[in-house]
């Protein structure tokens, strides 16, 4: 094997290691990496590392994974399994913790939820029963049916005015370019004017889904719904958090939503020994994405039971920041629908003043209500920071 | 694709420093490789870390023109590539009619005289000896449709203008794309570029930058200022100050005759550093004491 062939094999092997670790390396990138290495001649190891990093990764998160894979093995040789892959799968422990959490907030346990979850006197068709059934009581058959139903729930996204213009019949503003182009047909006289009006496009929606132990099995249907929304438009972003915040790429989200119910979600280790560090996760989101512009004018949807292991102050600060930038903040809490539940626990209570819409999320019916509310987001919630900053509406012409 | 030239990151770092841009080794490697293998360079990072400035410095280093396309939502081919000077065309047609100059050909009316070349076309038509630097600034502010359009352009570096024909670039421009990461760029686009994430500089590095940009600055003030800013960047600010803000702030301090950073100096000049009322208030109330105290002053 020539030197070149050996080098190519090493490179391909390294790229494969990266893929296994979660970086979606494409073939053109490997080509680019090869060219980069060749351009450096016999550059030092640091040059190779940086050049490969530039070619094979395209975000700081992928960069971190790259660093771990690079440090863990010489490129090409058998790569030790990175520590972040699929963690232990456990559901039973998390259910127990879910009960504990519910008890701590003074609400009824899952048994009461079962009887309360099914509406008394509701239609007895299986579909209706499924709609109101608490996710915590699902068996495999329900999961299968619910998956289909949830996908159809993702209907409309909230819209906003965009800077592009589209042709319209209403005589709002003259589209000069098109009018003149059309006028060429008529000898330069703009006989037939073309009008345009502002186009509309989907508003950014950011899902922040708590996938820690105490949230299963409620997180799974939420992820399926979030995935369905993300298929509608690129303006939908999904993050999961448990032990740390993860931005879900489109492919990762598809994989996760396919396996959501029967396995631990993604690579998060279910942290069912205690609560989640919600405040830290929200801060990480704000710092990495939200403040940079993703939150601006967006609809933020946080899905969590509010059981916070960190300090309530942390949640308060983080939520305050998010609320200032966002158009509307939803908080979906699977415990909220339970009879007797009140958001008294420190984390939830601290977050609540910064939430515009606090909704339950324990059944398909709840999520359906949420999607209807979501589609209706237009004006900022009264009293929110977004409402205070809103310019006065222009008087109609 | 044959490699045109070899990448020399050390030399690149030196040359950039000569232009007043202090790049760390990782960035220098990414830039050198991008130039050598003729691929676009995608720079992502917070606002104010020096992405745009790199493109300017690079153009100066290569003694070539910087062609800049500022992106915004709604940007389309008309504003980015070319447009026809309709008004001029109309006048031309009218005048020809009025003076009975005979038949006008389409080629005349849709000729180069009436074509307004916007940045992308200018980059393709560039006729200088060196490859121009094409800066596509803040691509995250443009929308999906424009990204798709750009992807096509970056693949072939040619466009077809229906009335004129195909325009091909004589030499591939050096393409630098910047993004503030307000949204995720299209995967296909990102994976076609060499990627580099730009962090805020460390206090030591920022002090070096200050030494270059603010001549005559006392080293103690530089150290104190950069450590203060570094601590500030860790707070929950709505708008994190970038290098440009640090430079302005330090210049302001000097203009006020402050040679050391004490609580009063910091409180007076916070507005130069933080561009947001709530940030200023928050820092003033909560953290100013602590931050200045940590810097070892009164």
HADDOCK unambig.tbl for C-alpha pairs under 7 A between the chains (distance, minus, plus):
assign (segid A and resid 29 and name CA) (segid B and resid 191 and name CA) 6.23 0.50 0.50
assign (segid A and resid 29 and name CA) (segid B and resid 192 and name CA) 6.88 0.50 0.50
assign (segid A and resid 35 and name CA) (segid B and resid 3 and name CA) 6.80 0.50 0.50
assign (segid A and resid 35 and name CA) (segid B and resid 37 and name CA) 6.60 0.50 0.50
assign (segid A and resid 36 and name CA) (segid B and resid 33 and name CA) 5.85 0.50 0.50
assign (segid A and resid 36 and name CA) (segid B and resid 37 and name CA) 6.65 0.50 0.50
assign (segid A and resid 39 and name CA) (segid B and resid 3 and name CA) 6.66 0.50 0.50
assign (segid A and resid 39 and name CA) (segid B and resid 5 and name CA) 6.74 0.50 0.50
assign (segid A and resid 39 and name CA) (segid B and resid 6 and name CA) 4.52 0.50 0.50
assign (segid A and resid 39 and name CA) (segid B and resid 7 and name CA) 5.38 0.50 0.50
assign (segid A and resid 39 and name CA) (segid B and resid 33 and name CA) 6.73 0.50 0.50
assign (segid A and resid 39 and name CA) (segid B and resid 36 and name CA) 6.56 0.50 0.50
assign (segid A and resid 39 and name CA) (segid B and resid 37 and name CA) 6.92 0.50 0.50
assign (segid A and resid 40 and name CA) (segid B and resid 6 and name CA) 5.90 0.50 0.50
assign (segid A and resid 40 and name CA) (segid B and resid 7 and name CA) 5.11 0.50 0.50
assign (segid A and resid 40 and name CA) (segid B and resid 8 and name CA) 6.97 0.50 0.50
assign (segid A and resid 47 and name CA) (segid B and resid 29 and name CA) 6.72 0.50 0.50
assign (segid A and resid 50 and name CA) (segid B and resid 26 and name CA) 5.89 0.50 0.50
assign (segid A and resid 50 and name CA) (segid B and resid 29 and name CA) 6.68 0.50 0.50
assign (segid A and resid 51 and name CA) (segid B and resid 29 and name CA) 6.57 0.50 0.50
assign (segid A and resid 51 and name CA) (segid B and resid 30 and name CA) 6.24 0.50 0.50
assign (segid A and resid 54 and name CA) (segid B and resid 30 and name CA) 6.27 0.50 0.50
assign (segid A and resid 54 and name CA) (segid B and resid 194 and name CA) 5.01 0.50 0.50
assign (segid A and resid 54 and name CA) (segid B and resid 195 and name CA) 4.61 0.50 0.50
assign (segid A and resid 54 and name CA) (segid B and resid 196 and name CA) 5.87 0.50 0.50
assign (segid A and resid 55 and name CA) (segid B and resid 194 and name CA) 4.91 0.50 0.50
assign (segid A and resid 55 and name CA) (segid B and resid 195 and name CA) 6.38 0.50 0.50
assign (segid A and resid 57 and name CA) (segid B and resid 195 and name CA) 6.77 0.50 0.50
assign (segid A and resid 58 and name CA) (segid B and resid 190 and name CA) 6.07 0.50 0.50
assign (segid A and resid 58 and name CA) (segid B and resid 191 and name CA) 6.63 0.50 0.50
assign (segid A and resid 58 and name CA) (segid B and resid 195 and name CA) 5.41 0.50 0.50
assign (segid A and resid 60 and name CA) (segid B and resid 197 and name CA) 6.23 0.50 0.50
assign (segid A and resid 163 and name CA) (segid B and resid 73 and name CA) 5.87 0.50 0.50
assign (segid A and resid 163 and name CA) (segid B and resid 74 and name CA) 5.03 0.50 0.50
assign (segid A and resid 164 and name CA) (segid B and resid 74 and name CA) 4.43 0.50 0.50
assign (segid A and resid 188 and name CA) (segid B and resid 90 and name CA) 6.77 0.50 0.50
assign (segid A and resid 289 and name CA) (segid B and resid 182 and name CA) 6.67 0.50 0.50
assign (segid A and resid 291 and name CA) (segid B and resid 238 and name CA) 6.24 0.50 0.50
assign (segid A and resid 292 and name CA) (segid B and resid 46 and name CA) 6.77 0.50 0.50
assign (segid A and resid 292 and name CA) (segid B and resid 180 and name CA) 6.66 0.50 0.50
assign (segid A and resid 292 and name CA) (segid B and resid 181 and name CA) 6.38 0.50 0.50
assign (segid A and resid 292 and name CA) (segid B and resid 182 and name CA) 5.13 0.50 0.50
assign (segid A and resid 293 and name CA) (segid B and resid 182 and name CA) 4.17 0.50 0.50
assign (segid A and resid 294 and name CA) (segid B and resid 182 and name CA) 4.86 0.50 0.50
assign (segid A and resid 294 and name CA) (segid B and resid 183 and name CA) 5.84 0.50 0.50
